[in-house]
C-alpha cells in the first residue's frame, strides 16, 4: 500500500521524529533540491546563457544573481538536511524567504513556487523554535561546565570504607574503583512516558547533565503527544527547580516552580547519582543507615532540603530499585502531592568499564495501585565531560 503524504503529515512526522524517518528526510531534501534547481533558470535567463520560455519577463543581472544565491541556498539546505547537519533550518529559511521575494516580483510566471516554499517553512520554522528553546538548556550546560572541577584522583577501596557493606559491594560491582572521581556526567535516554494510566504513551528522547559538587541537573526532553511535537526543560540549580513544557517549543503547556519542585528535583538528582554515578556516593552530604544486607537508607541534604531513599540490591551487587517517600507528583499548581516514588532498574550494560542499568522504570505508588509512568533505555553516558 502506498501512503499519500499530506503537508500536515510531513510537518508532524518529519520535524520531531527521532531519528528523522529516512523517507521524510529524503523527501524534503529532494523538494529543496528540485526547488533550488528551478531557481537556476532565473540566473540562466539573466546572464543570457539560454532562452527560458517559462520566464518571459526580462531579468536583470543583479536580480539574476539573487536567483543564483537562492538556488545555492536551497541546494545546500537539501544536502544538510539529508546528512542531518545542525542548522539546516537557517539555510532553508533564508532560501525560502529569498525565493518568495523573487516569486512576488515575478508573480504571474512563478506563483506556484509559493507551494514548496510553504512546505519548507512548515518544517523549518518548528525546527527553529526547537533550537531556540534548546539554546537555553545548552547555555546553562556551558555555564555549569568547569574543567577545573575535574579531579584526577582515583576512587580507591580506602575511600569507600565508610560506606555500608551493600553500597561497597555495589561500587565494586559497578567498576567504580580505580577510576577518576566524578564531577559530572551526561546521559541520553529514549523511551516513553505518560501522565496517568488512561493516557497514551508518548515516545521521547532526552539529554541531561548532572553536576555533583554544586548539585545540578539539566534535563531536556523531546516527545510527541498525539502526533504533536512537545519539548520540555527541567532545570535544577542551587536547590531551585523549574519545569517548562512547551507545545511546538513555543506554547507553554505547563510551567512549574516552587518548594515542591525543589524537593522533587532533589530526589531526582539523588536518584540519578545512585543509578548512574555510584562513584559519587562517597559524597559526605549523603548519610547512610543500613537496613539489612540488601537494603540501605540514604539521606541527602541540600539548601535546607532533606530527602531520603531506600536502595535495594540483589545478591550480585546490582542496585535494583530506588524508593523514596519524598518526591512530589505535580500535575498542576493546585495538585501537588507527596507520593511514594520508585525506579526499578535492570539489564546492566558496560560503558567503558563502568556498569550501569540499561533499562529502568519510573513508578508512582498511588492509593489505587502502582502506576508506571515512564520507561527509560540508556543510549549513551559519559563521565567528567568538558563540553
N, C-alpha and C positions, 0 to 999 in steps of 0.2 A: 504494500500500500504506500502511495506517495502522499506525504503530508503537504498541504497548502500552507505556506508560511505567510502570515499577515504582518504588517508593520508593527502592530502592538505586540505580537508574539516575539518578533525579533527583539524588541525593547526588553521584554520580560526575560526571555530565555538567554539572550546574549550577554546583556550587561552584567548581570550578577551571578551567573553560573561560575562555579569554582571547581576545576579549571574550566575556561570557556569551552563550550562544545565545539568540536573541530569543524562541523559543518557551518555553524553560525559564524565562527571567526573567518572562515574562508569565504562565506557568502558576503559578509560586509567588506572584506578585503577586496573581493572581486568587484563589488559595486563601486568602491572607491577607485580602483584601477581603471575600470571602463570609463567612469565619470571623468577621471583625470585625462585619459587619452582623448576623449571627446573635446576637452578644452584645448588640446593641441591644435585643433582646427582653426581656432581664432588666431593663434600665433602664426600658423602657416599662411593664412589669408593676409594678415597684416604685413608680412615680410615678402609677399609675392612668391612664395615657394611653390604654390599650386593654387588653382582656382577652386574655391569651395562654394558650390552652388547652394548648400544648405544655409549659408550666411550671406545673403545678397547685399546687405549693407556694408559700406566701407568701414574698415577698422584701421585706425592709425597705429603706427609702430609703438608708441608709448602704451597704448591700450593693449596691443598685441603682446607686449612684454608682460602685462598683468595676466593675460590668458596663459602665458607660459608658466609664470610663477604659480598660478592656481593649479595647473596641470601637475607641476612638480610636487606641490604640497599634497595633492591627492594621491599621487603615486607613492610618495614617501610614507604617507599615512597608511596606505594599503600594506606596505612592507612591514611597518612597525606593528600593525595590529595582527598580521599573520604570524609574526615571530614573537608576539606577546611582549613587546618592549614598552616600558613605562613611558607615560607622557604622550601616547599616540593621540589621545583625545585633543590635545592642544593643537597638534598639526592638523587634525581633521577639522576642528572648529575653524581654524584660520582659513583652510581651504574652502570650506562650505560657505563662510561669510564672503570671501572674495568672489566665489562662484556666483552667489546670489546677487552681489553687486553688479557683476557683468550681465547676469540674466535680466536685471531691471533695466540696464542700459540697452539691451537688445531683446526686449520682452517678446516682440512678435515672432522672432526667429528662435528664441532659446527658452521660452517659458516652461517647457516641460522638464527642463533641468531642475526646476524647483522641487520635484518629487524626490529624486535621490538626495538632494540637499536636506530635505526634511527628515528622511530616513537616517541620514548621517547624524543630524542633530539629535534624533531620538536616542541614539546610543552614546554619542559623545558628551552631551550635557550631563546626564546622570553620572557618567564616569568622572567628569569634572567635579561635581558636587561631592562624590565619594572621596576623591583626592583631597578636596578642600577640608572635609571633616577629618579625614585620617591624618592630615598635616598636624593638627593639634596633638594627636597621640604621638606622632613621631617627634615633634618638637619637645614634648615632655620627656620622652625617652632620651633624647640627646642631652637635655639639661641634667638628667639624672645620672647619665653615664660618666664615671670618673675613673680613668685608668689608674690614678694614684691610689685608689682604694684596693686594688688587687694586691694580695699578699702572696709572695712566692713560698711561704712556709707550707709544709706538708702536714696533713692530718695524720698524726701518729696514734698508736694504741694508747700511749700515755694520756693523750688529750681527751680521750673518750672514757677514761677510767671512772669518772664521777657519774656517768650515766647509768640508769637502771640496766640490769642484765638484758632484758628483751631489746632495749634500744641499742645496746652494744652489739648484740647479735645481728640486728638489722643493719647497722652501719658496716659491719664486716661483710655481710651478705651482699650489700649494695655495691661493694667495691669502692667505698669512700676513702678507705685507709691508703696512706702513702700517695695521695693525690693533693693538689693545691687546695687550701682553704677557700671557701666560696665567698664572693662578694655580691654576685648577682647571677641570674640565669634567665634564659629566654626559651619559651615553649611555644610550639604550634600544635593546635588540635583541629580535628574535624569531627563532626558528629551530628547530633540532632537534639533539639530542645523543645519544650512545650510549657505552657503556663499552668495547666491542670490536666486532670485525667480525661476531660472531654475535648480538649483542644487538639488540633492536628499537630504532628511533629513538624518542626522547622529545621531543615538542614542548615548547617553553619560551618564556617571555618573561623579560627581565632588565632591571634598572635598576642603574646603577652611578655612583659618583662617584670621580673621581681628583683627587688633590691633588699639587702639584708641589714647592713649597718644602720641605715635610716629606712626603716620598714616602708616599702612602697610596692605597689602592684598596679601596673598599667596594662589594661586588657582591652583589645579591640576585636570586635566580632562582626562578621558579615553573614547575614542569614537571608532566607526567603520566607515570607509569610503570605500564604495564599497567592503565590506567584509574584508578589511584590518584593523588591529588594529592601532590606532593613539593615541598618548598621547601628552598632552600639559601642560606646566607650565608657568603661568603668575606670575611674582614676582614684587611687588610694595613696595619699602622700601626707606625711606628718600627722597621722592619726585622723585625717579628714578624707571622706569618700564622697564621690558623686557618681551617678549613673545617668547617662544620656543616651536614649534610644530614639533613632530617627528613621522615618519612612523616606526612602529615596535620598537619604543623607541630608535632608533639608527640613522636613516637617517633624517636629518633636512629638513622639508617641508617648514617651514617659521620661520625666526627669526627677530624680530623687537625690536628696541630700539630708543631712541631719544626723542626730546621735545614733538612731537605729542603723543607718547606712554605715556609719563609722564602726559600729560594733560588728555588723555583718561582714564588712570587708576585712576587719582584723582577723576574724575567724577564717575567712577565705585565704588570707595571706599565710596564716599558720598552717592551714590545710595544704597549701602548695609546698611549703617548706617540708612538711612531714612526708609528702608523697614523692616529690621530685627533687628535693635538695637535702637528703638526710644528713649530709656532711655539715649542714648549718645548724643541726640540732645541738651542737656544743654551745650554742648561744647562752650566755649567763642569764639572759632575761627570761629564759624558759625554766620553770621549776617543775620538778618531777615527783611523782608518787607512784610506787609500784603497787599494782592491784593483785596480780598473780604472775606466774611465769610467762604468760602470753598476753598480758594487758598492763598498760601503764596509763597514768593520767598526766597530761601536760598542761601547765598553766602559764599563760603569757601575758605580760603587762606592757602597755604602750600608751603614752599620752593620757594616763588616768583611766584607761580601759583595761579591764581584766577579762580574759576569755579562757575557757578550758576545753579540753577534748580528751576523749579516751581513745587510745591507739590499740588496735587489736592485731596480733601477729599469728602466724602459723608456725609449725614445727621447723620449717625450712629457714626461718628468719625473715620471711617476707611480711611486710605490713599489708594487711588485708582489708582494714577498714579504719576510718576516722569518724568518730561520733562526737557531736557537740550539742549541748543544750542551749548555747548562747546565740546562735545565729538567728537573725530576723528574716522572715519571709515577707517581703514588701511588695504588695500588689498595687497600692495607691497611697496617697497621703493619709488617708483615713484607715487603711487596712495594713497594719504593721504588727505582726505577731511573732513572738519568740517561740520557735518550734524546733524540735529535735531534727538535726541535720546529719546526714552521713554520706560518705563517699566510698563504697566498697570498690576495690580495685583487684585486677588480676592480669594474667598474661604479661609477666615481666619481660622486658626486652633489654638488650645490651647496647648501650650507647657509649662508645669509646671507653669501654671498661667499667662503666657505671650501669647498674641495673635499676630500671625504673618501670613503673606499671605501664603496660601498653594500652590498657583499656580500663575505664572507670565509669561509675555512675554517680549522679547527684540525686539524693533522695530526701524528700520531706516525710517525716513520720507524723502524719495527720491523725486527728481523732478517729477518722473512719478508715484508717489504714495507710500503708506506705505508698507514696507517690514518687515514682522515678520520673524526674522531670528533665534530666539531662544524661546523654550518653557521649562520652569523650574518648577518642582514639588519639594517642600521641603520635604525631607525624614527624616531629623534629624537636631536639632540645640541645642547647648549648650552655656552657658554663663560663663565668668570668668573661663575658663579652665586652668588647670595647666600642662596637658600633652596631 
